[in-house]
Every structure is written in structure tokens, then in C-alpha cells.
């Protein structure tokens, strides 16, 4: 496989760095990769390789406060949605899909539901919403989240920048008018597989697919070739 990587800056209220990787020959469309918290676009590269082989370009974004984009005083999911609008502006009408991983999946769901320029959505290893993600984290530490739900709601509001209930996937998926693919590892130690099942159940009937990647953990999912191949096949079929 031969591909060309271009270092680009996405203009907007918070300019962002990204690698725009294009396959040789004709390009069928672009998938915008939205990474998780405390990560960067480069970590998404293994998942992008099957897409490039299928003739789909990859825009590996570094959100503000992450990777090459550099520090940000504060960042939350509401700003992520605003920044993804800037990415759509930058693509200037080119056919494009959103692919959100982990925390990036939460913002990607809201973005796809509120901006009609995205033609498809892929949600990888994402929690149902900010509150649920926080609860999972505490439970993994042995702290019963139900004891602190009111405090957690205030903390999640700071994290999201709006009412966290407004950023729950199940609040937006019923109105989502584009095809959506959920990909989740059965051994995800950060976000249990049940989150993907509940998100899938909330989507419009006939508009969504759910892919189980057997034995894959949260980070390991990014390097599983079968995950990338299923995403590439989905996008090639429904979008490009």
C-alpha cells in the first residue's frame, strides 16, 4: 500500500493539527478520526490502514490539548462538537464520515446528529455518555458510583461543558439519519461491551450495525486488523 501524508492545520476558533493521509490513485472519501481523552490522532493510525487500502483517506485529528495541537486551558465535549464543525468546514463539501474512539465517540455521536454534512458514523469503544464513563472509572477503582451521583453530575457537567444528559448517546441516536457502525471489544477493561449493546439498541432500526471483536481490550482494539477491515467495508458500502 502506498499513501501520502500531509501535515495540515484545521482553521477555526481553536486551530488543530492533523495528518491527512491519502491513498495513491482515486480517493473515495475521507474518514475523520477523533481520538480519545489524553491521546492523539497518531495512535489511530493502525485502524486507518485498512481504510487506505480500500481507497478511503484518513484525517487523523489532534484535538486541542492533545498531540501536536498543543496545550489548551480547558477542553470538553461541547467544544469538541464545535471543533468538528470546523473540520467539516475545512473539508468543504467533500464526502466524509466521522470515526470516534472512546471519549471521541461521545462527541462524534452528537456531531453526526447535529451536523448533516457527515455521511456516516463509526463509534469505537465508546461509553454511553460522560456520566456513564465517569461511573465506570469509579467502579473500576472499587468506589460505588451510586454514592456520589449528584457530585458526579456536577463533575461531568464541567467535563462536558453542558448538561451531561444532553450528551448521552441514547439522546441523539434515535434522530440520527445516517448509517452508524458500533465496534467494541468483548474484553474491554475500560468501557464494558454492554455500553455498545445499549447504544446499538438506541439507534434507528435498520440504520446501525454492531461488531463484536472477540478478546479485544480497549486500547488493543485499535491494532486489531479485523476491526479496521470491518470499518473499511462498512464505509465503502454505505458511504463511499
C-alpha positions, 0 to 999 in steps of 0.5 A: 500500500502506498499513501501520502501524508500531509501535515495540515492545520484545521482553521477555526476558533481553536486551530488543530493539527492533523495528518491527512493521509491519502491513498495513491490513485482515486480517493473515495472519501475521507474518514475523520478520526477523533481520538480519545481523552489524553491521546492523539490522532497518531495512535489511530493510525493502525485502524486507518490502514485498512481504510487506505487500502480500500481507497478511503483517506484518513484525517487523523485529528489532534484535538486541542490539548492533545498531540501536536495541537498543543496545550489548551486551558480547558477542553470538553465535549461541547467544544469538541462538537464545535471543533468538528464543525470546523473540520467539516468546514475545512473539508468543504463539501467533500464526502466524509464520515466521522470515526470516534474512539472512546471519549471521541465517540461521545462527541462524534455521536452528537456531531453526526446528529447535529451536523448533516454534512457527515455521511456516516458514523463509526463509534469505537469503544465508546461509553454511553455518555460522560456520566456513564464513563465517569461511573465506570472509572469509579467502579473500576477503582472499587468506589460505588458510583451510586454514592456520589451521583449528584457530585458526579453530575456536577463533575461531568457537567464541567467535563462536558461543558453542558448538561451531561444528559444532553450528551448521552448517546441514547439522546441523539441516536434515535434522530440520527439519519445516517448509517452508524457502525458500533465496534467494541471489544468483548474484553474491554477493561475500560468501557464494558461491551454492554455500553455498545449493546445499549447504544446499538439498541438506541439507534434507528432500526435498520440504520446501525450495525454492531461488531463484536471483536472477540478478546479485544481490550480497549486500547488493543482494539485499535491494532486489531486488523479485523476491526479496521477491515470491518470499518473499511467495508462498512464505509465503502458500502454505505458511504463511499 
